[in-house]
Amino acid sequence: MDLAKIEQLVDLVTRSSIAELDLTQEGTRIRILKRVSAGASALPAPPASVISVETPALNHQASPAPDAVTDVVVPAPMHGIFYRAAAPDEPPLVEVGARIEAGQKICIIEAMKTFIDIAAEAPGVVLAVLAENGEEIAAGQALFRIGPAGSS
């Protein structure tokens, strides 16, 4: 994949509501993540700021370990309003860098005047919060990126 195509992909992510793009083509993997800044919902989307490009080594015989753990993106289970805290005057349930446990409440979604607790499915470390507090979200929208429990 050439540089011009990568630049087009970065521009696409920057201009859209996409929080993450992961593409593999002809053995090359490109991953683009858009950083979400707090309180910036009224501003244009920030530029895509994390780009990862992986190409296979030409003479490399070893393959990745079959049990290699990768980051997990936590999607919204439903359409609603995303809240990071249990109440307006309380701190967020989780922050970037926080270690979380399976079953731990990480956010709340309000749908049809009902508040639904969203819990982590596995232990790990919060690497990114991909939605803004109070933002309307769609089912399947990425809310958090969680790394393996050993990440920091």
C-alpha positions, 0 to 999 in steps of 0.5 A: 500500500502506498503512502498516498493511499495511507494519507487518504485513509487518515483523511477519511478517519479524520473527517468521519465519526469513525474512531478506529480503522483496521485494514489488511491488504496484501499482507500489510496491516494499517491501523488508524485510531482517532484520539478523542479529546474531552469537551471537544464535541462542538469542535471539528474532529481532531486529526487521526493521531495514532497510525500503525503499519505492519508489514511481514518480514521478508525472511522471517520464519517465526509466526506470532504466538497463537495465544497472542492477546490484542487490544479489545474494542468495547462496542455499545450494545445499544443506541442511547446516551453515553455516560462515563459517571454514575451521576453528574457530580461523581468522577468517571467510572474508569479513566485511561490507564486504569486497570479493570476487572471482568464484571466491573462497571465501566460506563452507563447508557441511557436508553428510553429513560432507563439507565443500563450499566455496561460492564467489562467482559474481561480484565485489562487496562483502559487504553482509550475512551472513544466516546464523549460523556453525554454523547448520543451513541449508536449500537455497535459504536466503539466506546473503549479500547482495552489492552491486555491486563499486563499493559500499562 
